[in-house]
Amino acid sequence: MPSLASLSLLLLCVWSSVATSWGTRVRYTPDWDSLDSRPLPAWFDEAKFGIFVHWGVFSVPGFGSEWFWWRWKGQHDVACLLFMMKNYPLGFSYPEFAPLFRAEFFDPESWTELFEAAGAKYVVLTTKHHEGFTNWGSPVSWNWNSVDTGPHRDLVGDLGAALRKRNLRYGLYHSLFEWFHPLYLSDKAAGFKTQDFVRSKTLPELYDLVQRYNPDLIWSDGEWEAPDSYWNSTDFLAWLYNHSPVKDKVVVNDRWGAGCACKHGGYYNCEDKFTPGKLPGHKWEKCTSVDTYSWGYRRDMRLSELLDLPTILQDLVQTVSLGGNYLLNVGPTAEGTIPVVFEERLRGVGAWLRVNGDAIYSSRPWHVQSENSTVPIWY
């Protein structure tokens, strides 16, 4: 039986070890050298396959793409102008679409069942696209959010609760900028030497999303017009990694300011639908969409414009072989349903993964990625 002295010594050693561990916890400073040194949480590389969901007020017109408002009012695109002239009263404004975004058939449990059946390990939802409408009750987006108008419910929170019941990781897409927000346009006119929009809108929303929903991933976008110093990206990320409630598990991408893509952040997106020519030296993710013309729902989409299942599977295999994750997008309707053709694609991926998942999940790139032959072979 150990003596009291030996037990005391053992407890002292254990406490010393714990104290040392606490004392040497890495603290990240708000600069890229420090932030880029943070190891990527292991769950992301092991997951391999995720589902992207683009959903918002843009789902109501369902025309062109999720960039409809910008193409209509920012670029004065002829097709968008004619669409509005033929289908809506003279003087109809984009915000008038919001009450029509009702999501009356949105069932987060059925969505989550589909995502799990597809073999996805994480799901990324648009909390706010470039139109500025938020899919939760943002305290700095009065009457331009899904709680105050349209669905009158917290879409971000409802989906998150359903996903966690099935142990799926939850990612939140968030656009840093908004096309027509007056404060952003004022900062832009000042050459981004003022930061009224960032302080009043962008940062409060990012902090709110993290503290309210504890996301596993933050998928940043809408950064390209201004440097990261304008967005205060490094300050936010230092807080995220050091002090936030998700500091040990959260993963971020690379869209945190002009020039950051494929250079700074957590994993790299580089650009939409990016595929490297060879095995990269950094973890990356390919985001692509079943609808090759749009990320958001289009009412006039045609079957010939969608990725077929063999193409999706080949893309998934090639991406994983090159060390990447594959994030496949679907665009739900304004009513809250996922079009049947998208569901068919996702369930087809899931059926394939149930047979071949051991070669995908938690896999590591081999020293040879592919073999030249009449039939494509990826290792």
C-alpha positions in Angstrom: 0.0 0.0 0.0 1.5 3.4 -1.0 2.6 5.7 1.8 1.0 9.1 2.5 4.3 10.7 1.4 4.3 8.9 -2.0 0.6 9.8 -2.6 1.4 13.4 -1.8 4.3 13.4 -4.2 2.1 11.8 -6.9 -0.6 14.4 -6.5 2.0 17.2 -6.6 3.4 15.8 -9.9 -0.1 15.6 -11.4 -0.9 19.1 -10.3 2.4 20.4 -11.7 1.7 18.7 -15.0 -1.8 20.2 -15.3 -0.5 23.6 -14.2 2.3 23.4 -16.8 -0.2 22.5 -19.5 -2.5 25.4 -18.6 0.5 27.7 -18.5 1.8 26.8 -21.8 -1.4 26.9 -23.8 -0.7 28.8 -27.0 -2.0 32.3 -27.2 -2.5 33.6 -30.7 -1.7 37.2 -31.4 -3.7 39.2 -34.0 -1.2 38.8 -36.9 -1.1 36.2 -39.7 2.2 34.7 -38.6 0.7 33.7 -35.3 -2.8 32.8 -36.6 -1.6 30.7 -39.5 0.5 28.6 -37.0 -2.6 27.2 -35.3 -3.0 23.5 -36.0 -6.3 22.7 -37.9 -8.6 20.7 -35.6 -8.5 17.1 -36.7 -12.2 16.6 -37.2 -12.2 18.7 -40.4 -9.6 16.6 -42.3 -11.3 13.4 -41.2 -14.8 14.5 -42.3 -14.0 14.8 -46.1 -17.5 15.4 -47.2 -19.9 18.3 -46.4 -23.1 19.9 -47.7 -23.4 23.6 -48.5 -26.8 25.3 -48.3 -27.5 28.6 -50.0 -30.8 29.9 -48.7 -32.2 33.4 -48.4 -34.5 36.1 -49.8 -32.8 35.4 -53.2 -34.7 32.1 -53.2 -38.0 34.0 -53.7 -37.3 35.4 -57.2 -35.3 32.2 -57.9 -34.0 33.7 -61.1 -30.4 33.8 -62.4 -28.6 33.1 -59.2 -28.3 34.3 -55.6 -26.7 37.4 -57.1 -30.1 38.5 -58.5 -30.3 41.8 -56.5 -26.9 42.9 -57.6 -27.5 42.0 -61.2 -30.8 43.7 -61.3 -30.0 46.9 -59.4 -26.1 47.0 -59.5 -25.5 45.9 -63.1 -28.9 46.5 -64.6 -28.7 43.2 -66.3 -31.3 43.1 -69.2 -32.5 39.6 -68.3 -33.2 40.6 -64.7 -34.9 43.8 -65.8 -37.2 42.0 -68.2 -38.0 39.3 -65.5 -39.1 42.0 -63.1 -41.1 43.9 -65.7 -43.0 40.8 -66.7 -43.7 39.4 -63.3 -43.9 42.2 -60.7 -45.6 45.5 -60.5 -43.8 48.7 -61.5 -41.8 50.0 -58.5 -41.5 46.6 -56.8 -38.4 46.7 -54.6 -36.1 43.8 -53.6 -37.0 44.1 -49.8 -40.6 43.3 -50.8 -39.4 39.8 -51.5 -38.7 39.2 -47.8 -42.3 38.7 -46.7 -42.6 36.1 -49.4 -39.6 34.1 -48.0 -41.9 32.1 -45.7 -40.1 28.7 -45.4 -43.5 27.3 -44.5 -42.4 23.7 -45.4 -39.0 23.9 -43.7 -38.5 20.8 -41.6 -35.0 20.8 -40.1 -35.4 17.2 -39.0 -36.1 16.0 -42.6 -33.2 18.1 -44.0 -30.9 16.6 -41.4 -32.0 13.0 -42.2 -31.2 13.7 -45.9 -27.8 15.1 -45.1 -26.9 12.2 -42.9 -28.2 9.7 -45.5 -25.9 11.5 -48.0 -22.9 10.6 -45.9 -22.1 14.2 -45.0 -20.1 14.8 -41.8 -20.7 18.6 -41.7 -23.2 21.1 -43.1 -22.6 24.8 -43.9 -25.7 27.1 -43.9 -25.8 30.7 -45.2 -26.5 32.8 -42.2 -26.2 36.0 -44.4 -25.4 36.3 -48.0 -24.3 39.6 -49.8 -28.0 40.8 -49.8 -27.6 41.3 -46.0 -30.7 39.4 -45.0 -29.9 37.3 -41.9 -31.4 33.8 -41.3 -31.4 34.5 -37.6 -32.6 37.4 -35.4 -29.5 39.5 -35.8 -29.7 42.4 -33.3 -28.1 44.7 -35.9 -30.3 43.8 -38.9 -33.6 45.2 -37.8 -36.6 44.0 -39.9 -34.2 42.4 -42.4 -33.9 39.0 -40.8 -35.9 35.8 -40.7 -37.4 36.4 -37.2 -38.8 39.9 -37.9 -40.2 39.0 -41.3 -40.7 36.2 -43.7 -40.5 32.8 -41.9 -40.6 34.5 -38.4 -38.3 31.8 -37.0 -34.7 31.3 -36.3 -33.6 29.3 -39.3 -29.9 29.1 -38.1 -30.8 27.9 -34.7 -33.5 25.4 -35.8 -31.2 23.6 -38.3 -28.3 23.6 -35.8 -30.4 21.9 -33.2 -31.5 19.2 -35.6 -27.9 18.6 -36.9 -26.5 18.2 -33.4 -29.1 15.5 -32.6 -27.4 13.4 -35.3 -23.9 14.5 -34.4 -23.3 16.4 -37.6 -20.8 19.3 -37.5 -22.4 22.7 -38.1 -20.7 25.4 -40.2 -22.0 29.0 -40.6 -21.4 30.9 -43.9 -21.3 34.6 -43.4 -20.7 37.4 -45.9 -18.5 40.2 -44.6 -19.9 42.8 -46.9 -23.4 43.8 -48.2 -24.0 45.1 -51.6 -26.2 48.1 -50.8 -25.7 48.7 -47.0 -25.3 52.5 -46.7 -22.5 52.3 -44.1 -20.6 49.9 -46.3 -21.0 52.1 -49.3 -19.8 55.1 -47.2 -16.7 53.2 -46.1 -16.0 52.1 -49.6 -16.3 55.7 -50.9 -13.8 56.7 -48.2 -11.3 54.2 -49.6 -12.0 51.9 -46.6 -10.3 54.3 -44.3 -13.4 54.4 -42.1 -14.8 51.3 -40.5 -18.4 52.2 -39.6 -19.9 49.2 -41.3 -17.5 46.8 -39.7 -18.0 48.1 -36.2 -21.8 48.4 -36.5 -22.6 45.4 -38.6 -20.0 42.8 -39.5 -18.2 42.3 -36.3 -21.3 42.4 -34.0 -22.9 39.7 -36.2 -19.8 37.5 -36.2 -19.5 37.6 -32.4 -23.2 37.0 -32.0 -23.1 34.0 -34.3 -20.3 32.4 -32.4 -21.6 33.0 -28.9 -25.2 32.1 -29.8 -24.7 29.0 -31.9 -21.2 27.6 -31.1 -20.3 26.7 -34.7 -17.8 24.1 -35.7 -16.8 26.1 -38.8 -17.0 29.7 -40.0 -17.1 30.0 -43.8 -16.3 33.6 -44.4 -17.0 35.3 -47.8 -17.5 38.7 -49.3 -14.1 39.9 -48.4 -12.5 40.7 -51.7 -13.1 44.5 -52.0 -11.2 45.5 -48.8 -8.0 44.4 -47.0 -8.2 42.3 -43.8 -7.2 45.4 -41.8 -10.5 47.0 -42.8 -12.4 43.9 -41.6 -10.4 43.6 -38.4 -10.1 40.0 -39.3 -7.0 39.2 -37.3 -8.5 40.7 -34.1 -11.6 38.6 -34.5 -9.7 35.4 -35.3 -7.4 35.9 -32.3 -10.5 36.2 -30.1 -12.0 33.1 -31.8 -8.9 31.0 -31.2 -8.1 32.3 -27.6 -11.3 33.2 -25.8 -14.4 32.1 -27.7 -16.6 29.1 -26.6 -15.4 27.2 -29.7 -11.7 28.0 -29.5 -10.6 24.3 -29.4 -12.8 22.9 -32.2 -13.6 25.8 -34.6 -12.3 25.7 -38.2 -12.2 28.7 -40.6 -11.5 29.2 -44.3 -9.3 31.7 -46.0 -11.6 34.6 -47.1 -10.7 37.3 -44.6 -9.6 40.2 -46.8 -8.4 41.0 -50.2 -5.3 38.9 -50.9 -5.9 36.4 -48.1 -7.4 33.6 -50.2 -5.0 30.6 -50.6 -2.6 32.4 -48.3 -4.0 33.0 -44.8 -6.6 31.5 -42.5 -7.4 27.9 -41.5 -7.9 25.7 -44.6 -7.9 27.1 -48.1 -10.8 27.6 -50.5 -8.8 29.7 -52.8 -11.7 30.3 -55.2 -15.1 28.8 -55.9 -14.8 25.3 -57.5 -11.0 25.4 -57.0 -9.1 22.2 -57.9 -5.3 22.1 -57.6 -3.3 20.5 -60.3 -1.2 18.5 -57.8 -1.2 17.7 -54.1 -1.1 21.0 -52.2 1.0 21.5 -49.1 -2.0 22.9 -47.1 -5.4 21.6 -46.2 -8.0 22.7 -48.7 -11.7 22.3 -49.6 -13.5 22.3 -52.9 -16.9 24.0 -52.8 -19.1 23.3 -55.8 -22.8 23.2 -56.6 -25.2 20.6 -58.0 -26.6 23.4 -60.1 -23.7 24.5 -62.3 -25.3 27.9 -62.9 -26.1 29.0 -59.4 -25.6 28.4 -55.7 -29.1 29.5 -54.8 -32.4 28.0 -56.0 -33.4 28.7 -59.6 -37.0 28.2 -60.6 -36.0 27.7 -64.3 -33.1 25.3 -63.8 -32.9 22.4 -66.3 -31.7 18.9 -65.9 -28.9 19.4 -68.4 -27.5 22.2 -66.2 -27.0 20.0 -63.1 -24.1 17.8 -62.2 -25.0 14.1 -62.7 -24.1 11.5 -60.0 -21.1 10.0 -61.8 -19.6 13.5 -62.2 -20.1 14.3 -58.5 -18.6 11.0 -57.4 -15.5 11.4 -59.7 -15.1 15.0 -58.4 -15.4 13.8 -54.8 -12.8 11.0 -55.3 -10.3 13.3 -57.1 -10.7 16.0 -54.3 -10.1 13.5 -51.5 -7.1 12.0 -53.4 -5.6 15.4 -53.5 -6.0 15.9 -49.8 -9.1 18.1 -50.0 -12.6 18.1 -48.5 -15.6 18.2 -50.8 -18.4 20.7 -50.0 -21.4 20.1 -52.3 -24.1 22.8 -52.5 -27.8 22.6 -52.9 -30.3 25.5 -53.0 -33.6 25.1 -51.1 -36.8 26.8 -52.3 -38.3 29.8 -50.6 -40.9 27.4 -49.1 -38.2 25.5 -47.3 -38.0 22.3 -49.4 -34.9 20.8 -51.1 -35.8 20.1 -54.7 -36.3 16.4 -55.4 -33.5 16.3 -58.0 -31.0 17.6 -55.4 -32.3 15.0 -53.0 -31.7 12.3 -55.6 -28.1 13.4 -56.1 -27.4 13.5 -52.3 -28.9 10.1 -51.6 -26.9 8.7 -54.6 -23.7 10.0 -53.0 -24.7 8.4 -49.7 -25.4 5.0 -51.3 -21.9 5.1 -52.8 -20.3 6.2 -49.5 -22.0 3.4 -47.6 -20.0 1.0 -49.8 -16.8 2.9 -50.3 -16.7 5.2 -47.3 -13.6 3.5 -45.8 -11.6 4.8 -48.7 -12.8 8.4 -48.1 -13.4 9.2 -44.4 -10.2 9.8 -42.4 -8.1 8.9 -45.3 -4.7 10.4 -46.1 -3.1 11.2 -49.5 -0.8 8.5 -50.8 2.5 9.4 -52.4 0.9 8.9 -55.8 -2.5 10.6 -56.4 -3.5 9.3 -59.8 -2.6 6.9 -62.6 -2.8 7.5 -66.3 -5.0 4.9 -67.9 -8.1 4.7 -70.0 -10.1 4.5 -66.8 -9.3 7.3 -64.3 -7.7 5.9 -61.2 -7.3 8.0 -58.0 -5.5 6.7 -54.9 
